[in-house]
Amino acid sequence: MTVSARLAELGIELPAVVPPVAAYVPAKAHGDLVYTAGQLPIVAGSLPATGKVGDGPGLVAPTDAAAYARQCALNAIAAAAAAVGGPDRLTGVLKVTGFVASPPDFTGQPGVVNGASELLGEVFGEAGRHARSAVGVPVLPLDSPVEVEVVFTWE
C-alpha cells in the first residue's frame, strides 16, 4: 500500500510543509535517505502549546506532548515527501530523534516521543520500525514542548 493510500485509510491529511524559521531547508535527500530538519508541532502556522513537558501546574501534560510529537512526525512526512517528489516515494523510516523540553526531574521523554513513533508505524507498517533517541532538553525553538527529526528511506 502506498503512503498516500495509507494516510487516506487512516483519515489523515498531509499538511503543507512548515516553512523554516531560520537558515535551513525542511528536508534534504542524499542517496536513498531523506533527512528532515527538526520538525515542531506547528499546525496552521502556530504551535498548539509552548513550555516544558511534565506533571504539574504550568507544564504541558505528557499525553498532550505525545500528541504534539505525532504532529511533528506528520510534519516530517510532509517535508520529506516534498523533498523527493511526493509521499509515495518514501519507503520507510530509519531513525527518529525526539527532543522534549522538560525540567530535570521529568524522565518520561520516551513516552512523549512514542507519539511520533506510533504515527510512523501506523503509516509505514513494518517499514516504519526505526532506531530512536528521546532526549530531554531545557528549551526548544519558539519554546516548543517537543521537536522531532526523522531519517526516511526512499526510492
ZAVO-364451 format. One record per residue: residue in one letter; x, y, z of N, C-alpha, C in turn. Coordinates in steps of 0.1 Angstrom, whole numbers, padded with zeros to 4 digits, always signed. Example, Ala and Ser with C-alpha at 12.3 -4.5 7.8 and 13.67 -1.06 7.14 Angstrom:
A+0132-0057+0078+0123-0045+0078+0132-0033+0078
S+0128-0022+0071+0137-0011+0071+0129+0000+0079
//
This chain:
M+0008-0012+0000+0000+0000+0000+0009+0013+0000
T+0005+0022-0008+0013+0035-0008+0011+0043+0004
V+0020+0052+0007+0019+0061+0018+0007+0070+0017
S+0004+0075+0005-0008+0083+0004-0021+0075+0006
A-0021+0063+0001-0033+0054+0004-0034+0051+0018
R-0023+0049+0025-0024+0045+0039-0029+0058+0047
L-0024+0069+0044-0028+0082+0051-0043+0084+0049
A-0048+0081+0037-0062+0083+0034-0070+0073+0042
E-0065+0060+0043-0072+0050+0050-0073+0054+0065
L-0063+0060+0070-0062+0065+0084-0070+0078+0086
G-0075+0084+0075-0082+0096+0077-0073+0108+0080
I-0060+0107+0076-0050+0118+0079-0047+0125+0066
E-0048+0138+0067-0044+0147+0055-0030+0152+0058
L-0022+0150+0048-0008+0155+0049-0008+0170+0049
P-0002+0176+0059-0002+0191+0060+0008+0197+0050
A+0007+0210+0048+0017+0217+0040+0030+0217+0047
V+0041+0218+0040+0054+0218+0046+0055+0231+0055
V+0060+0229+0067+0062+0240+0076+0074+0248+0071
P+0073+0261+0069+0084+0269+0064+0095+0269+0075
P+0108+0270+0071+0118+0271+0081+0117+0284+0089
V+0122+0283+0101+0122+0295+0110+0136+0301+0110
A+0145+0295+0103+0159+0300+0103+0165+0296+0089
A+0179+0296+0089+0186+0293+0076+0188+0278+0074
Y+0178+0271+0069+0180+0257+0066+0168+0253+0057
V+0168+0240+0052+0157+0235+0044+0150+0225+0053
P+0137+0223+0050+0129+0214+0058+0133+0199+0057
A+0139+0195+0046+0144+0181+0044+0153+0181+0032
K+0162+0171+0032+0172+0170+0022+0175+0156+0019
A+0174+0152+0006+0177+0138+0002+0192+0137-0001
H+0197+0125+0002+0211+0121-0001+0211+0106-0003
G+0214+0102-0015+0214+0088-0018+0200+0083-0016
D+0198+0072-0009+0185+0066-0007+0179+0070+0007
L+0184+0081+0013+0179+0086+0025+0174+0100+0024
V+0164+0104+0032+0159+0118+0033+0160+0121+0048
Y+0167+0132+0051+0169+0137+0064+0160+0149+0066
T+0152+0149+0077+0144+0161+0079+0151+0170+0089
A+0149+0183+0088+0153+0192+0099+0144+0189+0111
G+0147+0194+0122+0138+0192+0134+0125+0198+0131
Q+0114+0190+0133+0101+0195+0130+0093+0198+0143
L+0088+0210+0144+0080+0214+0155+0065+0210+0152
P+0057+0210+0163+0043+0206+0161+0034+0217+0156
I+0039+0224+0146+0032+0236+0141+0019+0231+0133
V+0008+0237+0136-0005+0234+0129-0010+0248+0124
A-0013+0249+0111-0019+0262+0106-0010+0274+0110
G+0003+0272+0110+0012+0284+0113+0015+0287+0127
S+0010+0279+0136+0013+0282+0150+0015+0269+0159
L+0021+0271+0170+0023+0260+0180+0010+0258+0188
P+0006+0246+0190-0006+0244+0198-0004+0247+0213
A+0009+0246+0217+0012+0249+0231+0027+0253+0232
T+0031+0259+0243+0045+0262+0245+0049+0258+0259
G+0062+0257+0262+0066+0254+0275+0072+0240+0277
K+0075+0237+0289+0081+0224+0293+0071+0214+0295
V+0075+0201+0293+0066+0190+0295+0069+0184+0309
G+0058+0180+0316+0059+0174+0329+0046+0173+0335
D+0046+0169+0348+0034+0167+0356+0033+0179+0365
G+0023+0187+0365+0021+0197+0374+0017+0210+0368
P+0013+0220+0376+0008+0233+0371+0018+0240+0363
G+0013+0246+0352+0022+0253+0343+0030+0245+0333
L+0029+0232+0334+0036+0223+0325+0027+0217+0314
V+0032+0214+0303+0025+0207+0292+0024+0192+0296
A+0012+0187+0297+0009+0173+0301+0016+0164+0291
P+0022+0153+0296+0029+0143+0287+0020+0138+0276
T+0007+0135+0279-0002+0130+0269-0004+0140+0258
D-0005+0153+0262-0006+0163+0252+0007+0164+0243
A+0018+0163+0250+0031+0164+0243+0032+0152+0233
A+0027+0140+0237+0028+0129+0228+0020+0132+0215
A+0008+0139+0217+0000+0142+0205+0008+0153+0197
Y+0016+0161+0203+0024+0171+0196+0035+0164+0188
A+0041+0154+0195+0051+0146+0188+0046+0139+0175
R+0033+0135+0176+0027+0129+0165+0026+0139+0154
Q+0022+0151+0157+0021+0162+0147+0035+0165+0141
C+0045+0164+0149+0059+0166+0144+0062+0156+0133
A+0058+0143+0136+0061+0132+0127+0053+0134+0114
L+0041+0139+0115+0033+0142+0103+0040+0153+0095
N+0044+0163+0102+0051+0174+0095+0064+0169+0088
A+0071+0159+0095+0083+0154+0089+0080+0146+0076
I+0069+0138+0076+0065+0131+0064+0062+0141+0053
A+0056+0152+0056+0053+0163+0046+0066+0169+0040
A+0075+0172+0049+0088+0178+0045+0096+0168+0036
A+0097+0155+0041+0104+0145+0033+0098+0143+0020
A+0084+0142+0019+0077+0139+0007+0080+0151-0003
A+0080+0163+0002+0082+0174-0007+0097+0174-0013
A+0106+0169-0005+0120+0168-0010+0122+0158-0020
V+0114+0147-0021+0116+0136-0030+0105+0135-0041
G+0096+0144-0042+0086+0143-0052+0073+0136-0048
G+0070+0135-0036+0057+0130-0031+0058+0119-0021
P+0047+0117-0013+0048+0107-0002+0050+0093-0007
D+0045+0090-0019+0046+0076-0023+0061+0072-0027
R+0070+0081-0027+0084+0078-0029+0091+0074-0016
L+0084+0077-0005+0090+0073+0008+0087+0058+0010
T+0098+0051+0015+0096+0036+0016+0097+0031+0031
G+0102+0040+0040+0103+0035+0053+0110+0046+0062
V+0112+0042+0075+0118+0051+0085+0130+0044+0090
L+0141+0051+0091+0154+0045+0096+0157+0050+0110
K+0155+0062+0113+0159+0068+0126+0150+0080+0130
V+0146+0080+0142+0139+0092+0148+0147+0097+0160
T+0148+0110+0160+0154+0117+0172+0143+0126+0177
G+0139+0125+0190+0129+0133+0196+0135+0141+0207
F+0132+0154+0208+0137+0163+0218+0125+0168+0226
V+0125+0167+0239+0114+0171+0248+0119+0181+0258
A+0114+0193+0257+0117+0204+0266+0111+0200+0280
S+0119+0198+0290+0114+0193+0303+0123+0197+0314
P+0117+0198+0326+0125+0201+0338+0134+0189+0341
P+0144+0191+0349+0154+0180+0352+0148+0167+0359
D+0136+0169+0366+0131+0157+0372+0121+0149+0364
F+0119+0154+0351+0110+0146+0342+0118+0136+0335
T+0113+0123+0335+0120+0113+0328+0111+0105+0318
G+0100+0111+0314+0091+0104+0305+0093+0108+0291
Q+0105+0112+0287+0107+0116+0273+0104+0104+0263
P+0107+0092+0266+0104+0081+0257+0089+0080+0254
G+0081+0081+0264+0066+0081+0263+0061+0092+0254
V+0067+0104+0255+0063+0115+0247+0066+0112+0232
V+0079+0108+0230+0083+0106+0216+0076+0094+0210
N+0070+0085+0218+0062+0074+0213+0051+0080+0203
G+0046+0092+0206+0036+0098+0197+0041+0098+0183
A+0053+0102+0181+0059+0102+0167+0061+0088+0162
S+0067+0079+0170+0070+0066+0166+0057+0058+0162
E+0047+0060+0170+0034+0053+0167+0028+0057+0154
L+0028+0070+0151+0023+0075+0139+0031+0069+0127
L+0044+0069+0128+0052+0064+0117+0049+0049+0115
G+0047+0042+0126+0043+0027+0125+0030+0026+0118
E+0020+0034+0122+0007+0033+0116+0008+0036+0101
V+0016+0045+0096+0017+0049+0082+0025+0039+0074
F+0037+0035+0080+0046+0027+0072+0046+0012+0075
G+0038+0008+0085+0038-0006+0089+0052-0010+0094
E+0055-0022+0090+0068-0028+0094+0080-0019+0090
A+0079-0013+0078+0089-0004+0073+0090+0009+0082
G+0081+0011+0090+0082+0022+0099+0089+0020+0112
R+0093+0007+0115+0100+0004+0127+0114+0010+0126
H+0119+0017+0136+0131+0025+0135+0139+0025+0148
A+0152+0029+0146+0160+0032+0158+0156+0046+0163
R+0158+0049+0176+0153+0061+0181+0161+0066+0193
S+0161+0079+0194+0166+0086+0207+0155+0095+0211
A+0153+0096+0225+0144+0105+0231+0152+0113+0241
V+0154+0126+0239+0163+0134+0247+0155+0145+0254
G+0158+0147+0267+0153+0158+0274+0162+0170+0273
V+0157+0182+0270+0165+0194+0268+0158+0205+0276
P+0166+0216+0280+0160+0227+0287+0150+0236+0280
V+0152+0238+0267+0144+0246+0259+0145+0243+0244
L+0135+0245+0236+0135+0242+0222+0131+0255+0214
P+0133+0256+0201+0130+0268+0194+0115+0272+0196
L+0113+0284+0196+0099+0290+0198+0093+0286+0211
D+0100+0280+0220+0095+0275+0233+0086+0263+0230
S+0088+0255+0219+0080+0243+0216+0083+0233+0227
P+0073+0225+0231+0075+0214+0241+0082+0202+0235
V+0081+0201+0221+0087+0189+0215+0092+0192+0201
E+0102+0185+0197+0108+0186+0183+0112+0172+0179
V+0109+0169+0166+0113+0155+0161+0120+0157+0148
E+0130+0149+0146+0137+0148+0133+0136+0133+0129
V+0135+0131+0116+0133+0117+0111+0143+0115+0099
V+0148+0103+0098+0156+0099+0086+0147+0088+0079
F+0143+0091+0067+0134+0082+0059+0143+0075+0048
T+0138+0064+0044+0143+0058+0031+0134+0061+0020
W+0139+0061+0008+0131+0065-0004+0136+0058-0016
E+0128+0058-0026+0132+0053-0040+0126+0061-0051
//
